[in-house]
């Protein structure tokens, strides 16, 4: 099946990954965030520096959990859509 829903979802997912790899704005923001974080860490006293690093680590963990949740929900939605398409074609 050349244009099956699964193939379409795969190509859409692959295109999304390729878009992120080639997104200059994403990498500029990532670079800026790292630069500002390093600058801020250097200006903080030792105790606050440790607290800020712990805060950053928590933010990274939250972002990772949100990413996993979004991927899971999107994947399940795609599976439901594919199942609905396949089941509706069986009735015809």
C-alpha positions in Angstrom: 0.0 0.0 0.0 1.7 3.1 -1.2 -0.3 5.7 0.6 -1.4 3.8 3.7 -2.2 5.8 6.8 0.8 4.3 8.6 3.1 5.4 5.8 1.6 8.9 5.8 2.1 9.1 9.6 5.7 7.8 9.3 6.6 10.4 6.7 4.9 13.2 8.7 6.9 12.1 11.8 10.2 11.9 9.7 9.5 15.4 8.3 9.0 16.8 11.8 12.4 15.4 12.9 14.1 16.8 9.8 12.5 20.2 10.4 13.9 20.4 13.9 17.4 19.4 12.8 17.4 22.2 10.2 15.7 24.8 12.2 18.1 27.7 12.7 15.9 29.5 15.1 15.7 26.5 17.4 19.5 26.2 17.5 19.9 30.0 18.0 17.5 29.9 21.0 19.2 26.8 22.4 22.6 28.5 22.1 21.3 31.7 23.7 19.7 29.9 26.6 23.0 28.0 27.3 25.0 31.3 27.1 22.7 33.2 29.4 22.6 30.3 31.9 26.4 30.2 32.0 26.6 33.9 32.5 24.0 33.8 35.3 25.7 30.9 37.0 29.0 32.8 37.1 27.4 35.8 38.7 25.6 33.9 41.5 27.1 33.1 44.9 28.0 29.5 45.5 24.8 28.5 47.4 22.5 30.2 44.9 24.5 28.7 42.0 23.7 25.2 43.3 20.1 26.1 43.7 19.9 27.5 40.2 21.5 24.4 38.7 19.0 22.2 40.6 16.2 24.4 39.2 17.6 24.0 35.7 17.8 20.3 36.1 14.2 20.2 37.2 13.1 22.2 34.2 14.9 19.8 31.9 13.2 16.9 33.6 9.8 18.6 33.2 10.4 19.3 29.5 11.4 15.7 28.9 8.3 14.4 30.6 6.1 16.8 28.6 7.8 15.7 25.4 7.2 12.0 26.2 3.6 12.8 27.1 3.0 14.7 23.8 4.7 11.9 21.8 2.6 9.3 23.5 -0.7 11.2 23.0 0.1 11.9 19.3 1.1 8.3 18.7 -2.1 7.0 20.3 -4.1 9.4 18.3 -2.5 8.2 15.1 -3.1 4.6 16.0 -6.8 5.4 16.7 -7.0 7.2 13.3 -5.4 4.3 11.5 -7.7 1.8 13.2 -10.7 3.8 12.3 -9.6 4.0 8.7 -8.9 0.3 8.5 -12.2 -0.6 10.2 -14.3 1.7 8.1 -12.8 0.2 4.9 -13.7 -3.3 6.0 -17.4 -2.3 6.2 -17.5 -1.2 2.6 
